Amino acid sequence: MPAGVRIRQVRSSNGASPAQRDTLRSLGLHGIGTATERPDQPTVQGMVRVVSHLVEVAPAAGRRSKEDPDG
């Protein structure tokens, strides 16, 4: 699985421009406290940059599959 990022909305979109609200929705965020994991791609990085004042970004937690012998 490719590396990803965990994005969590920490501030309200009230007062944000319509484009910023659309970006939050495109990222899958619907309100304060919601979080989503997305692949670490340039398009996602650009979207996060647009709403960086409304979100927190952290590396995605690695998940092990059932087939992983070490898990």
HTML snippet that shows the backbone in 3Dmol.js (N, CA, C, O; Angstrom):
<script src="https://3Dmol.org/build/3Dmol-min.js"></script>
<div id="view" style="width:600px;height:400px;position:relative"></div>
<script>
const pdb = `
ATOM      1  N   MET A   1       0.842  -1.173   0.000  1.00  0.00           N
ATOM      2  CA  MET A   1       0.000   0.000   0.000  1.00  0.00           C
ATOM      3  C   MET A   1       0.888   1.237   0.000  1.00  0.00           C
ATOM      4  O   MET A   1       1.827   1.312   0.792  1.00  0.00           O
ATOM      5  N   PRO A   2       0.613   2.221  -0.877  1.00  0.00           N
ATOM      6  CA  PRO A   2       1.458   3.410  -0.918  1.00  0.00           C
ATOM      7  C   PRO A   2       1.298   4.239   0.348  1.00  0.00           C
ATOM      8  O   PRO A   2       0.287   4.166   1.047  1.00  0.00           O
ATOM      9  N   ALA A   3       2.328   5.027   0.617  1.00  0.00           N
ATOM     10  CA  ALA A   3       2.293   5.890   1.801  1.00  0.00           C
ATOM     11  C   ALA A   3       1.157   6.882   1.666  1.00  0.00           C
ATOM     12  O   ALA A   3       0.810   7.308   0.564  1.00  0.00           O
ATOM     13  N   GLY A   4       0.589   7.242   2.792  1.00  0.00           N
ATOM     14  CA  GLY A   4      -0.528   8.167   2.759  1.00  0.00           C
ATOM     15  C   GLY A   4      -0.425   9.179   3.873  1.00  0.00           C
ATOM     16  O   GLY A   4       0.510   9.161   4.673  1.00  0.00           O
ATOM     17  N   VAL A   5      -1.411  10.067   3.911  1.00  0.00           N
ATOM     18  CA  VAL A   5      -1.493  11.075   4.948  1.00  0.00           C
ATOM     19  C   VAL A   5      -2.877  11.035   5.581  1.00  0.00           C
ATOM     20  O   VAL A   5      -3.866  10.715   4.921  1.00  0.00           O
ATOM     21  N   ARG A   6      -2.932  11.358   6.839  1.00  0.00           N
ATOM     22  CA  ARG A   6      -4.200  11.449   7.561  1.00  0.00           C
ATOM     23  C   ARG A   6      -4.502  12.935   7.727  1.00  0.00           C
ATOM     24  O   ARG A   6      -3.695  13.689   8.270  1.00  0.00           O
ATOM     25  N   ILE A   7      -5.663  13.339   7.256  1.00  0.00           N
ATOM     26  CA  ILE A   7      -6.058  14.746   7.269  1.00  0.00           C
ATOM     27  C   ILE A   7      -7.262  14.879   8.192  1.00  0.00           C
ATOM     28  O   ILE A   7      -8.249  14.158   8.046  1.00  0.00           O
ATOM     29  N   ARG A   8      -7.173  15.813   9.148  1.00  0.00           N
ATOM     30  CA  ARG A   8      -8.264  16.015  10.102  1.00  0.00           C
ATOM     31  C   ARG A   8      -8.635  17.488  10.118  1.00  0.00           C
ATOM     32  O   ARG A   8      -7.766  18.354  10.227  1.00  0.00           O
ATOM     33  N   GLN A   9      -9.941  17.772  10.007  1.00  0.00           N
ATOM     34  CA  GLN A   9     -10.409  19.146  10.052  1.00  0.00           C
ATOM     35  C   GLN A   9     -10.459  19.608  11.504  1.00  0.00           C
ATOM     36  O   GLN A   9     -11.083  18.961  12.345  1.00  0.00           O
ATOM     37  N   VAL A  10      -9.792  20.739  11.800  1.00  0.00           N
ATOM     38  CA  VAL A  10      -9.716  21.234  13.169  1.00  0.00           C
ATOM     39  C   VAL A  10     -10.365  22.602  13.331  1.00  0.00           C
ATOM     40  O   VAL A  10     -10.562  23.058  14.457  1.00  0.00           O
ATOM     41  N   ARG A  11     -10.698  23.258  12.236  1.00  0.00           N
ATOM     42  CA  ARG A  11     -11.357  24.555  12.309  1.00  0.00           C
ATOM     43  C   ARG A  11     -12.565  24.567  11.391  1.00  0.00           C
ATOM     44  O   ARG A  11     -12.632  23.814  10.419  1.00  0.00           O
ATOM     45  N   SER A  12     -13.514  25.427  11.711  1.00  0.00           N
ATOM     46  CA  SER A  12     -14.750  25.531  10.959  1.00  0.00           C
ATOM     47  C   SER A  12     -14.512  26.156   9.585  1.00  0.00           C
ATOM     48  O   SER A  12     -13.591  26.951   9.398  1.00  0.00           O
ATOM     49  N   SER A  13     -15.354  25.784   8.642  1.00  0.00           N
ATOM     50  CA  SER A  13     -15.268  26.385   7.316  1.00  0.00           C
ATOM     51  C   SER A  13     -16.112  27.653   7.221  1.00  0.00           C
ATOM     52  O   SER A  13     -16.186  28.260   6.153  1.00  0.00           O
ATOM     53  N   ASN A  14     -16.757  28.067   8.331  1.00  0.00           N
ATOM     54  CA  ASN A  14     -17.486  29.341   8.337  1.00  0.00           C
ATOM     55  C   ASN A  14     -16.507  30.462   8.036  1.00  0.00           C
ATOM     56  O   ASN A  14     -15.453  30.554   8.664  1.00  0.00           O
ATOM     57  N   GLY A  15     -16.840  31.295   7.100  1.00  0.00           N
ATOM     58  CA  GLY A  15     -15.971  32.401   6.734  1.00  0.00           C
ATOM     59  C   GLY A  15     -14.962  32.042   5.658  1.00  0.00           C
ATOM     60  O   GLY A  15     -14.289  32.923   5.121  1.00  0.00           O
ATOM     61  N   ALA A  16     -14.849  30.773   5.340  1.00  0.00           N
ATOM     62  CA  ALA A  16     -13.939  30.354   4.272  1.00  0.00           C
ATOM     63  C   ALA A  16     -14.599  30.621   2.920  1.00  0.00           C
ATOM     64  O   ALA A  16     -15.822  30.719   2.821  1.00  0.00           O
ATOM     65  N   SER A  17     -13.784  30.734   1.901  1.00  0.00           N
ATOM     66  CA  SER A  17     -14.325  30.975   0.568  1.00  0.00           C
ATOM     67  C   SER A  17     -15.038  29.712   0.065  1.00  0.00           C
ATOM     68  O   SER A  17     -14.755  28.610   0.536  1.00  0.00           O
ATOM     69  N   PRO A  18     -15.946  29.872  -0.876  1.00  0.00           N
ATOM     70  CA  PRO A  18     -16.623  28.686  -1.437  1.00  0.00           C
ATOM     71  C   PRO A  18     -15.640  27.672  -2.023  1.00  0.00           C
ATOM     72  O   PRO A  18     -15.875  26.466  -1.948  1.00  0.00           O
ATOM     73  N   ALA A  19     -14.550  28.149  -2.600  1.00  0.00           N
ATOM     74  CA  ALA A  19     -13.555  27.229  -3.157  1.00  0.00           C
ATOM     75  C   ALA A  19     -12.903  26.398  -2.053  1.00  0.00           C
ATOM     76  O   ALA A  19     -12.637  25.212  -2.243  1.00  0.00           O
ATOM     77  N   GLN A  20     -12.646  27.015  -0.905  1.00  0.00           N
ATOM     78  CA  GLN A  20     -12.052  26.279   0.213  1.00  0.00           C
ATOM     79  C   GLN A  20     -13.037  25.265   0.769  1.00  0.00           C
ATOM     80  O   GLN A  20     -12.640  24.158   1.132  1.00  0.00           O
ATOM     81  N   ARG A  21     -14.314  25.619   0.843  1.00  0.00           N
ATOM     82  CA  ARG A  21     -15.329  24.663   1.302  1.00  0.00           C
ATOM     83  C   ARG A  21     -15.421  23.485   0.348  1.00  0.00           C
ATOM     84  O   ARG A  21     -15.548  22.339   0.779  1.00  0.00           O
ATOM     85  N   ASP A  22     -15.358  23.765  -0.951  1.00  0.00           N
ATOM     86  CA  ASP A  22     -15.387  22.691  -1.944  1.00  0.00           C
ATOM     87  C   ASP A  22     -14.170  21.787  -1.802  1.00  0.00           C
ATOM     88  O   ASP A  22     -14.278  20.572  -1.964  1.00  0.00           O
ATOM     89  N   THR A  23     -13.022  22.367  -1.503  1.00  0.00           N
ATOM     90  CA  THR A  23     -11.805  21.577  -1.315  1.00  0.00           C
ATOM     91  C   THR A  23     -11.936  20.660  -0.114  1.00  0.00           C
ATOM     92  O   THR A  23     -11.535  19.498  -0.175  1.00  0.00           O
ATOM     93  N   LEU A  24     -12.499  21.172   0.988  1.00  0.00           N
ATOM     94  CA  LEU A  24     -12.713  20.321   2.162  1.00  0.00           C
ATOM     95  C   LEU A  24     -13.616  19.148   1.813  1.00  0.00           C
ATOM     96  O   LEU A  24     -13.339  18.013   2.201  1.00  0.00           O
ATOM     97  N   ARG A  25     -14.690  19.415   1.084  1.00  0.00           N
ATOM     98  CA  ARG A  25     -15.602  18.334   0.691  1.00  0.00           C
ATOM     99  C   ARG A  25     -14.908  17.333  -0.220  1.00  0.00           C
ATOM    100  O   ARG A  25     -15.128  16.127  -0.109  1.00  0.00           O
ATOM    101  N   SER A  26     -14.066  17.837  -1.124  1.00  0.00           N
ATOM    102  CA  SER A  26     -13.343  16.936  -2.031  1.00  0.00           C
ATOM    103  C   SER A  26     -12.365  16.040  -1.288  1.00  0.00           C
ATOM    104  O   SER A  26     -12.096  14.915  -1.710  1.00  0.00           O
ATOM    105  N   LEU A  27     -11.840  16.541  -0.187  1.00  0.00           N
ATOM    106  CA  LEU A  27     -10.953  15.733   0.648  1.00  0.00           C
ATOM    107  C   LEU A  27     -11.733  14.742   1.502  1.00  0.00           C
ATOM    108  O   LEU A  27     -11.142  13.835   2.089  1.00  0.00           O
ATOM    109  N   GLY A  28     -13.051  14.902   1.579  1.00  0.00           N
ATOM    110  CA  GLY A  28     -13.879  13.991   2.360  1.00  0.00           C
ATOM    111  C   GLY A  28     -14.115  14.467   3.778  1.00  0.00           C
ATOM    112  O   GLY A  28     -14.469  13.671   4.649  1.00  0.00           O
ATOM    113  N   LEU A  29     -13.924  15.764   4.024  1.00  0.00           N
ATOM    114  CA  LEU A  29     -14.114  16.322   5.355  1.00  0.00           C
ATOM    115  C   LEU A  29     -15.452  17.051   5.402  1.00  0.00           C
ATOM    116  O   LEU A  29     -15.776  17.833   4.508  1.00  0.00           O
ATOM    117  N   HIS A  30     -16.229  16.785   6.460  1.00  0.00           N
ATOM    118  CA  HIS A  30     -17.583  17.338   6.525  1.00  0.00           C
ATOM    119  C   HIS A  30     -17.836  18.147   7.773  1.00  0.00           C
ATOM    120  O   HIS A  30     -18.967  18.579   7.995  1.00  0.00           O
ATOM    121  N   GLY A  31     -16.845  18.367   8.584  1.00  0.00           N
ATOM    122  CA  GLY A  31     -17.024  19.156   9.795  1.00  0.00           C
ATOM    123  C   GLY A  31     -15.841  18.983  10.718  1.00  0.00           C
ATOM    124  O   GLY A  31     -14.969  18.145  10.490  1.00  0.00           O
ATOM    125  N   ILE A  32     -15.825  19.783  11.755  1.00  0.00           N
ATOM    126  CA  ILE A  32     -14.730  19.736  12.717  1.00  0.00           C
ATOM    127  C   ILE A  32     -14.658  18.338  13.338  1.00  0.00           C
ATOM    128  O   ILE A  32     -15.673  17.774  13.746  1.00  0.00           O
ATOM    129  N   GLY A  33     -13.464  17.804  13.400  1.00  0.00           N
ATOM    130  CA  GLY A  33     -13.255  16.493  14.003  1.00  0.00           C
ATOM    131  C   GLY A  33     -13.283  15.339  13.012  1.00  0.00           C
ATOM    132  O   GLY A  33     -12.871  14.232  13.359  1.00  0.00           O
ATOM    133  N   THR A  34     -13.756  15.563  11.791  1.00  0.00           N
ATOM    134  CA  THR A  34     -13.757  14.476  10.822  1.00  0.00           C
ATOM    135  C   THR A  34     -12.351  14.299  10.259  1.00  0.00           C
ATOM    136  O   THR A  34     -11.590  15.260  10.142  1.00  0.00           O
ATOM    137  N   ALA A  35     -12.024  13.073   9.918  1.00  0.00           N
ATOM    138  CA  ALA A  35     -10.692  12.771   9.406  1.00  0.00           C
ATOM    139  C   ALA A  35     -10.804  11.795   8.241  1.00  0.00           C
ATOM    140  O   ALA A  35     -11.782  11.058   8.116  1.00  0.00           O
ATOM    141  N   THR A  36      -9.798  11.807   7.406  1.00  0.00           N
ATOM    142  CA  THR A  36      -9.742  10.912   6.270  1.00  0.00           C
ATOM    143  C   THR A  36      -8.290  10.595   5.949  1.00  0.00           C
ATOM    144  O   THR A  36      -7.391  11.361   6.295  1.00  0.00           O
ATOM    145  N   GLU A  37      -8.064   9.480   5.295  1.00  0.00           N
ATOM    146  CA  GLU A  37      -6.725   9.131   4.826  1.00  0.00           C
ATOM    147  C   GLU A  37      -6.715   9.191   3.312  1.00  0.00           C
ATOM    148  O   GLU A  37      -7.612   8.670   2.648  1.00  0.00           O
ATOM    149  N   ARG A  38      -5.699   9.825   2.780  1.00  0.00           N
ATOM    150  CA  ARG A  38      -5.540   9.975   1.344  1.00  0.00           C
ATOM    151  C   ARG A  38      -4.117   9.607   0.958  1.00  0.00           C
ATOM    152  O   ARG A  38      -3.212   9.698   1.787  1.00  0.00           O
ATOM    153  N   PRO A  39      -3.905   9.191  -0.286  1.00  0.00           N
ATOM    154  CA  PRO A  39      -2.533   8.899  -0.727  1.00  0.00           C
ATOM    155  C   PRO A  39      -1.715  10.186  -0.772  1.00  0.00           C
ATOM    156  O   PRO A  39      -2.252  11.266  -1.018  1.00  0.00           O
ATOM    157  N   ASP A  40      -0.435  10.062  -0.536  1.00  0.00           N
ATOM    158  CA  ASP A  40       0.451  11.216  -0.546  1.00  0.00           C
ATOM    159  C   ASP A  40       0.855  11.505  -1.985  1.00  0.00           C
ATOM    160  O   ASP A  40       1.910  11.075  -2.452  1.00  0.00           O
ATOM    161  N   GLN A  41      -0.011  12.246  -2.677  1.00  0.00           N
ATOM    162  CA  GLN A  41       0.200  12.585  -4.079  1.00  0.00           C
ATOM    163  C   GLN A  41       0.226  14.105  -4.222  1.00  0.00           C
ATOM    164  O   GLN A  41      -0.293  14.814  -3.360  1.00  0.00           O
ATOM    165  N   PRO A  42       0.819  14.610  -5.292  1.00  0.00           N
ATOM    166  CA  PRO A  42       0.882  16.063  -5.489  1.00  0.00           C
ATOM    167  C   PRO A  42      -0.493  16.730  -5.515  1.00  0.00           C
ATOM    168  O   PRO A  42      -0.631  17.853  -5.030  1.00  0.00           O
ATOM    169  N   THR A  43      -1.503  16.077  -6.061  1.00  0.00           N
ATOM    170  CA  THR A  43      -2.831  16.682  -6.094  1.00  0.00           C
ATOM    171  C   THR A  43      -3.397  16.857  -4.685  1.00  0.00           C
ATOM    172  O   THR A  43      -3.992  17.889  -4.375  1.00  0.00           O
ATOM    173  N   VAL A  44      -3.211  15.858  -3.843  1.00  0.00           N
ATOM    174  CA  VAL A  44      -3.693  15.938  -2.464  1.00  0.00           C
ATOM    175  C   VAL A  44      -2.890  16.981  -1.704  1.00  0.00           C
ATOM    176  O   VAL A  44      -3.454  17.733  -0.909  1.00  0.00           O
ATOM    177  N   GLN A  45      -1.588  17.038  -1.933  1.00  0.00           N
ATOM    178  CA  GLN A  45      -0.750  18.034  -1.267  1.00  0.00           C
ATOM    179  C   GLN A  45      -1.196  19.448  -1.621  1.00  0.00           C
ATOM    180  O   GLN A  45      -1.199  20.332  -0.764  1.00  0.00           O
ATOM    181  N   GLY A  46      -1.571  19.665  -2.871  1.00  0.00           N
ATOM    182  CA  GLY A  46      -2.058  20.978  -3.293  1.00  0.00           C
ATOM    183  C   GLY A  46      -3.380  21.324  -2.630  1.00  0.00           C
ATOM    184  O   GLY A  46      -3.592  22.467  -2.225  1.00  0.00           O
ATOM    185  N   MET A  47      -4.275  20.342  -2.516  1.00  0.00           N
ATOM    186  CA  MET A  47      -5.558  20.586  -1.855  1.00  0.00           C
ATOM    187  C   MET A  47      -5.349  20.930  -0.384  1.00  0.00           C
ATOM    188  O   MET A  47      -6.002  21.826   0.151  1.00  0.00           O
ATOM    189  N   VAL A  48      -4.443  20.218   0.262  1.00  0.00           N
ATOM    190  CA  VAL A  48      -4.157  20.478   1.673  1.00  0.00           C
ATOM    191  C   VAL A  48      -3.558  21.875   1.835  1.00  0.00           C
ATOM    192  O   VAL A  48      -3.866  22.572   2.802  1.00  0.00           O
ATOM    193  N   ARG A  49      -2.717  22.280   0.907  1.00  0.00           N
ATOM    194  CA  ARG A  49      -2.102  23.603   0.983  1.00  0.00           C
ATOM    195  C   ARG A  49      -3.164  24.708   0.946  1.00  0.00           C
ATOM    196  O   ARG A  49      -3.018  25.732   1.615  1.00  0.00           O
ATOM    197  N   VAL A  50      -4.234  24.501   0.164  1.00  0.00           N
ATOM    198  CA  VAL A  50      -5.290  25.505   0.041  1.00  0.00           C
ATOM    199  C   VAL A  50      -6.037  25.690   1.356  1.00  0.00           C
ATOM    200  O   VAL A  50      -6.447  26.803   1.685  1.00  0.00           O
ATOM    201  N   VAL A  51      -6.215  24.611   2.109  1.00  0.00           N
ATOM    202  CA  VAL A  51      -6.987  24.671   3.360  1.00  0.00           C
ATOM    203  C   VAL A  51      -6.107  24.382   4.579  1.00  0.00           C
ATOM    204  O   VAL A  51      -6.601  23.888   5.593  1.00  0.00           O
ATOM    205  N   SER A  52      -4.830  24.679   4.490  1.00  0.00           N
ATOM    206  CA  SER A  52      -3.889  24.333   5.563  1.00  0.00           C
ATOM    207  C   SER A  52      -4.238  24.990   6.893  1.00  0.00           C
ATOM    208  O   SER A  52      -3.891  24.464   7.950  1.00  0.00           O
ATOM    209  N   HIS A  53      -4.921  26.135   6.855  1.00  0.00           N
ATOM    210  CA  HIS A  53      -5.301  26.816   8.089  1.00  0.00           C
ATOM    211  C   HIS A  53      -6.510  26.178   8.763  1.00  0.00           C
ATOM    212  O   HIS A  53      -6.866  26.562   9.877  1.00  0.00           O
ATOM    213  N   LEU A  54      -7.148  25.205   8.104  1.00  0.00           N
ATOM    214  CA  LEU A  54      -8.340  24.546   8.640  1.00  0.00           C
ATOM    215  C   LEU A  54      -8.103  23.094   9.030  1.00  0.00           C
ATOM    216  O   LEU A  54      -8.958  22.485   9.673  1.00  0.00           O
ATOM    217  N   VAL A  55      -6.965  22.531   8.656  1.00  0.00           N
ATOM    218  CA  VAL A  55      -6.733  21.101   8.851  1.00  0.00           C
ATOM    219  C   VAL A  55      -5.395  20.832   9.527  1.00  0.00           C
ATOM    220  O   VAL A  55      -4.513  21.691   9.561  1.00  0.00           O
ATOM    221  N   GLU A  56      -5.261  19.611  10.069  1.00  0.00           N
ATOM    222  CA  GLU A  56      -3.985  19.088  10.555  1.00  0.00           C
ATOM    223  C   GLU A  56      -3.652  17.875   9.705  1.00  0.00           C
ATOM    224  O   GLU A  56      -4.535  17.098   9.343  1.00  0.00           O
ATOM    225  N   VAL A  57      -2.382  17.717   9.392  1.00  0.00           N
ATOM    226  CA  VAL A  57      -1.936  16.613   8.548  1.00  0.00           C
ATOM    227  C   VAL A  57      -0.883  15.806   9.301  1.00  0.00           C
ATOM    228  O   VAL A  57       0.028  16.366   9.911  1.00  0.00           O
ATOM    229  N   ALA A  58      -1.019  14.492   9.249  1.00  0.00           N
ATOM    230  CA  ALA A  58      -0.061  13.588   9.882  1.00  0.00           C
ATOM    231  C   ALA A  58       0.128  12.382   8.967  1.00  0.00           C
ATOM    232  O   ALA A  58      -0.735  12.097   8.138  1.00  0.00           O
ATOM    233  N   PRO A  59       1.235  11.679   9.107  1.00  0.00           N
ATOM    234  CA  PRO A  59       1.405  10.453   8.328  1.00  0.00           C
ATOM    235  C   PRO A  59       0.302   9.456   8.676  1.00  0.00           C
ATOM    236  O   PRO A  59      -0.129   9.367   9.826  1.00  0.00           O
ATOM    237  N   ALA A  60      -0.139   8.719   7.685  1.00  0.00           N
ATOM    238  CA  ALA A  60      -1.175   7.711   7.913  1.00  0.00           C
ATOM    239  C   ALA A  60      -0.601   6.575   8.741  1.00  0.00           C
ATOM    240  O   ALA A  60       0.556   6.189   8.569  1.00  0.00           O
ATOM    241  N   ALA A  61      -1.410   6.049   9.631  1.00  0.00           N
ATOM    242  CA  ALA A  61      -0.987   4.912  10.455  1.00  0.00           C
ATOM    243  C   ALA A  61      -0.869   3.695   9.554  1.00  0.00           C
ATOM    244  O   ALA A  61      -1.775   3.398   8.776  1.00  0.00           O
ATOM    245  N   GLY A  62       0.245   2.997   9.662  1.00  0.00           N
ATOM    246  CA  GLY A  62       0.441   1.801   8.852  1.00  0.00           C
ATOM    247  C   GLY A  62      -0.449   0.676   9.327  1.00  0.00           C
ATOM    248  O   GLY A  62      -0.501   0.372  10.518  1.00  0.00           O
ATOM    249  N   ARG A  63      -1.134   0.070   8.410  1.00  0.00           N
ATOM    250  CA  ARG A  63      -1.997  -1.054   8.755  1.00  0.00           C
ATOM    251  C   ARG A  63      -1.392  -2.325   8.173  1.00  0.00           C
ATOM    252  O   ARG A  63      -0.909  -2.343   7.041  1.00  0.00           O
ATOM    253  N   ARG A  64      -1.432  -3.366   8.958  1.00  0.00           N
ATOM    254  CA  ARG A  64      -0.893  -4.642   8.488  1.00  0.00           C
ATOM    255  C   ARG A  64      -2.023  -5.502   7.957  1.00  0.00           C
ATOM    256  O   ARG A  64      -3.125  -5.525   8.504  1.00  0.00           O
ATOM    257  N   SER A  65      -1.729  -6.194   6.902  1.00  0.00           N
ATOM    258  CA  SER A  65      -2.742  -7.084   6.341  1.00  0.00           C
ATOM    259  C   SER A  65      -2.734  -8.415   7.081  1.00  0.00           C
ATOM    260  O   SER A  65      -1.794  -8.722   7.815  1.00  0.00           O
ATOM    261  N   LYS A  66      -3.774  -9.191   6.884  1.00  0.00           N
ATOM    262  CA  LYS A  66      -3.880 -10.486   7.540  1.00  0.00           C
ATOM    263  C   LYS A  66      -2.821 -11.462   7.026  1.00  0.00           C
ATOM    264  O   LYS A  66      -2.447 -12.402   7.727  1.00  0.00           O
ATOM    265  N   GLU A  67      -2.343 -11.237   5.809  1.00  0.00           N
ATOM    266  CA  GLU A  67      -1.341 -12.115   5.210  1.00  0.00           C
ATOM    267  C   GLU A  67       0.062 -11.829   5.745  1.00  0.00           C
ATOM    268  O   GLU A  67       0.971 -12.625   5.510  1.00  0.00           O
ATOM    269  N   ASP A  68       0.262 -10.727   6.449  1.00  0.00           N
ATOM    270  CA  ASP A  68       1.567 -10.351   6.960  1.00  0.00           C
ATOM    271  C   ASP A  68       1.970 -11.318   8.080  1.00  0.00           C
ATOM    272  O   ASP A  68       1.290 -11.380   9.104  1.00  0.00           O
ATOM    273  N   PRO A  69       3.048 -12.063   7.910  1.00  0.00           N
ATOM    274  CA  PRO A  69       3.443 -13.042   8.930  1.00  0.00           C
ATOM    275  C   PRO A  69       3.897 -12.389  10.243  1.00  0.00           C
ATOM    276  O   PRO A  69       3.850 -13.027  11.295  1.00  0.00           O
ATOM    277  N   ASP A  70       4.335 -11.125  10.190  1.00  0.00           N
ATOM    278  CA  ASP A  70       4.787 -10.455  11.405  1.00  0.00           C
ATOM    279  C   ASP A  70       3.641  -9.840  12.191  1.00  0.00           C
ATOM    280  O   ASP A  70       3.839  -9.373  13.312  1.00  0.00           O
ATOM    281  N   GLY A  71       2.435  -9.835  11.608  1.00  0.00           N
ATOM    282  CA  GLY A  71       1.308  -9.165  12.267  1.00  0.00           C
ATOM    283  C   GLY A  71       0.580 -10.071  13.100  1.00  0.00           C
ATOM    284  O   GLY A  71      -0.401  -9.677  13.730  1.00  0.00           O
TER     285      GLY A  71
END
`;
const viewer = $3Dmol.createViewer("view");
viewer.addModel(pdb, "pdb");
viewer.setStyle({}, {cartoon: {color: "spectrum"}});
viewer.zoomTo();
viewer.render();
</script>
